[in-house]
Amino acid sequence: MPKVSLYDMDGNPVGEIDLREDIYGVRARPAVLHEVVVMQLANKRRGTHDTKTRSEVAGGGRKPWRQKGSGRARHGTIRSPIWRGGGIVFGPHPRDYGYTIPRKSRRLALRTALAEKVRDGNMVVLDELRLSVPKTKEAIQFLSRFGAVNGALVVTAATDDVLKAAMGNLRGVKFSPVGNLNVYDLLRYPKLLITREALARVEEVLQ
């Protein structure tokens, strides 16, 4: 059964926690991780790109020259797609890129990402996490005790405005309540700092 040390906010170990084998002991599943990350990125796309077809561009109300006798090719409008300034054929239009995959696959990917964090020694479990003032300096001092100033995902059981404000200006650091925990963030940030209460919530959801 996997185990991780439990730390206080000063970086001192205060005990150990047994982790569930069915969550933190699963083997690597790169294909599932890739599938979920692609889905998440697709769901983030705004899809507001647009091009104008020949019916939407301005101009072209009359035939540019007569049909016969000019020695030039026959044209009915200057907004034909083969003309400069004409409409676009098969161009992008607003659309929704979002889609979903089965819940079992999403949860398997989350298990895999968490297991990789444990195997690599990049998951730190905290007994509790709270800052007295929303200052970036305080957040840097806390993160430096765990070597996580340059890249960390900080997860608590509930949203905390003080923590969010303190870490909001740190590049490479993201604060997230456990309800927003996702595969993309776990793979993007090198370190995972999670409270004991949030870890219990994760195991409750993934049981």
Secondary structure by P-SEA (a helix, b strand, c coil): cbbbbbbcccccccbbbbbbcccccccccaaaaaaaaaaaaaaaccccbbbbccccccccccccccccccccccccccccccccccccccccccccccccccaaaaaaaaaaaaaaaaaaccbbbbcccccccccaaaaaaaaaaaccccbbbbbcccccaaaaaaacccccbbbbccccccaaaaaaccbbbbcaaaaaaaaaaac
